[in-house]
Amino acid sequence: MHLFRLTPAQQPTQPRARLHTQSYKPLALLLLSLLFSSLLQAEPCPIQQLDREARVANVYDADTLTLASGERLRVLGIDAPELGRDGRPHEPFALEGRDYLRQLLAMSGNRVHLHLGTEAQDRHGRLLAWLFLPDGRNVQRLLLEQGYVMQVTLAPNTAYAECLKPVEREARQARRGIWSQTEYHPGIAATAIPAGTQGAVILHGRVERIGESRDNLWLNLEGRVALQWPKNDLTADEVQQLRQLQGQAVRVRGWLVRDNSRHHDWRIRINSLHHLEIMP
């Protein structure tokens, strides 16, 4: 402390003032470090692993963007409503979610921190990563908070799933954003799927029977909807849990496809218990 206590006789000239200012630099860096640390502690879903720093060139929608490097990136842990194309209208809150993400990124100079997925690339060649702002805020959490996206977790990229779950729950209970739409809450009835439905959905129905093939466990819902669960993604305990769902009403989320099968008309392939909840 004596370095900063000056007697009148020791008052510096202007050049000494510049030299004295330099001595504050370590203190300023320490304060900045403490501030950033406090921001991280305040973030309920802080970054677990910083793999890359990047700059965003374009935001296509709330879960897809292009980096300045030219790489296309699919944001992990969430799914956003689709923007309209080929004559189809925008899905509800697609534009709002995209614009909100653009604003968030613009305020940080379009700079982001990336936590790459365990599986870091999808079949389309897109980078798979969780996004964080330079101040430590979790972008997935911010989008979920506003109700602009729903949570989707695909193994093996399951980081942040547990800490993001209550964020979505709060937005859903408040009927915020997409949760004001019946196709999200309570979801689409398995017995009344509209023609042309495709992509990420939330579906609810009763488990009528449970079957097994060489590679998959099948949960067959009313309405000829099949939930396909690869056995390689299941532990023995999880198989037992799923077998107890016979006759239960469940809500499931995932990508719905139309099938021409003698056993079912619709199929959702899932590989995480995060996709399934038992309804009251």
N, C-alpha and C positions, 0 to 999 in steps of 0.2 A: 504493500500500500504506500510506502514512503516514496516510491517512484512518481506518484501522482500528487504529492503534497509539495507545493511550491511556496517559498517565502517571498515577500515583496522584492528582496534583492535578487531573487532568482528568476524574476519574470523574463520569459524568453523574447528574443527579437522575432520578427516575422519568419526568417529561415528556421529558427528553432521550433516555431509553431508547426511548421510542416514536418519537421523531424518528430516532434511530439505526437502528431496525428498518426504517424506510422505505428506507434506503440499500441494503438487501439485496434489494429487489424486482427491480431489473434483473439482479442475479446469479442470483436464483431463476428468473427467466424464461429466462435464458440456459441454466441447467442443465436446465430442463424441455425447452427446445428441443433441446439436445444429446441428451437421453435419447430424445426422440421420433425424432430423426434416427438414433440408433443402432438403434432398433427397426425403422425402415424398412430400414436396411442389413441387418439380420438376416433380414428377410423375403425369401425367395428369389424371390417374385413380387410385388414392391412395386407400389403403385398408379402408373400412368403418367399419369393425368389425373383430377383431382378436379372433377367436374361439379356435384355437389349433396351436401349433407348432409341426412339425413332421419331420421325416427323410424319404427320398425316397429310397427304396431298388431297384426298377427296373422301367424303362420307357419302356412300350410296344410300344406305338406310341405317337403322339403329343397331344393326349387328354386322354390317359389312362395310369395309373401307379399303382405300388404297394408300399405301405408304409412299413417301417421297422416293424410295428405292424402286418403286414400280411394282412391288409385291402386293397382291391382294390378301386381305386379312379377314378372317371370320372370327368374330368375338366369341369366346367360349362362355358357357354357363347360362346363356340367354337365347331367346328367339324372338324376333321382332315381326310385327305385321308386315305383309308384303306390299310394296309399291305396285300400282297398277301398270300393266303392260299388255301389248297385243289386244287393246280394246277393253281390257278388264279394268274396273275402277280400283282405286287405292283401298286397301283394307283399313278399317277404323284405327286411327291414331298412328298410321304409318308415317305420315308427313310430320306430325307433331314430334314423334320420337326421333326422326332424322334431324329435324331442325334443332331440337334440344341438344343432341349430341354435337352437332356443328357448333353451337354456341359454347358448350363446355370446352371443346377443344380450342376454339378461337381465343378464349380467355387465357389459355396456357400456351399461346403461340403455336398451337397445333403440335406440341411436343407430348409424347406419351412414354411411359415405361411399360415394358412387355414382360409378362411371365408366360413363357411358351408352354404349351401343353405337353404332357408325356408323349402323346401322339401329336406331333407338331405340324402335321400337314394333312388336309383332307383329300378325298379322291379327285377333287377338282384342282388340286395343286395350290390351294389357298393355305396361307399360314394360319395356324390355330393358336390363339393366345388370349390371356386375360389382360385387360387394359387398366392402367392406373395413370392418373394425372401426376405431374411432377411434384405437387404438394402432398402426394400420398393418398388422395381420394380414389376409391374403387369405382370405376366407371360403371361396372355392372350393377353395383348397389344403387348408384344414383338413378340409373334408368329404371330399375325395379321399383324404387321408391316412388317415382312419378307414375307408375302404372303403364309405361310405354312398351314394356317387354314382359315375357313370362320366363320363368326359370326352366331351363332344360339342361340336364346333366347326362353326359354320355361317357361311360367308362372307356378308357382309363383316365379321362380328363375330369376328375371329380373334386379337385381342389376348390375350396370356397363354397361348396354345396351346402354345408350345414349352416354357415354363418349368413348365407344369402336367403335361406328358407324363411326365417321370420320377417325379413324385409318384404318379400313378396306377399306373405300372409297379411301383413298390415295393410298393404296397398289393396289387396283383394277385399279385406273386411271393410275398407273405406270406400269400395266401389270406385277406385281411382283409375282413370284411363281405360285400358282395355277391359278392366274388371267391371265396367259399367255395361258391357256387352254380354248378352246371354250365351253366346257361343264360347265365352271364356268362363263365365260364372253363371250357372253351375256347370256349363259345358254342353256339348252336343250329346243327346241321348243316343245310345248305341242302336236303338230300335227305330230311329228317325234321322238317319244321316242324309242331309240334302244331296241330291245328285250333283256331281261336279266337285264335291269336297275333296281337297287334297292338301298335302303339306302338313305343317305342325298343327296339331289339334289337341283339345282337351275333351275327353270322351267319358261318359259314365254309363254303367250298366251292370247287370248281375252276372256273376260267373256261373255258367250253366254246367260246364264240365271241364275237366283238366286231363290233357293227354300228353303223350310223350312219343317222340320219334328218335331216331338215332342221334341227331345233333341238337334237338330243341325240346324245350318244355313248352306246351301250348296251353294257354288259358283261353277258353272259348266263351265269349260273352253272348248274351242274348242279342238278336239282330244280326247273327252270322258275322260277328267280328272276332278275329283271332289275334291274341297277343302272343307273338313269337319271341321266345327267350332262349338264346343260345346257351347250351349247357356249360360251355367253357367259361361263361361269365358268371356262373352260379357256384356257390359253395354248397355243401351238403345241408347245412343249416338253412340256407336260403331256399333250397328246394322244399324242405319241410314246411317252412313258413308259407310258401306259395301254395302248396297242396292243401293248406287249411283254409284257403279262400273259396272253396267250393260253396256255392249258394250265397256268397257275400256280394253286396253292392260295392263297386269300386269306381274310383276315378283315375283315369290313366292319361298321360300326356306323351306324345311322340308323333312321328311322321306317318300319316295314314296313306295307304295305297290301296287301289282297287285290285282285287285278285279274281281270277277265273278258276276257282277251286271248287270241287264238289263238297268240301268241308266248310268253306266260308266265302264271303263276298268281299270282306275288308280285312286288312291286316296292318298291325302296328308292330314293328320290331323294336324291342326294348332290351336294355342290358343293365339297368340300375334300379334298385328299390326306390330311388328318389322319384321315379316316374309313376309310382303307384301309391294310392292312398285308399284306405277303407272308409267308405261313407257311413255316416250314422244311420 
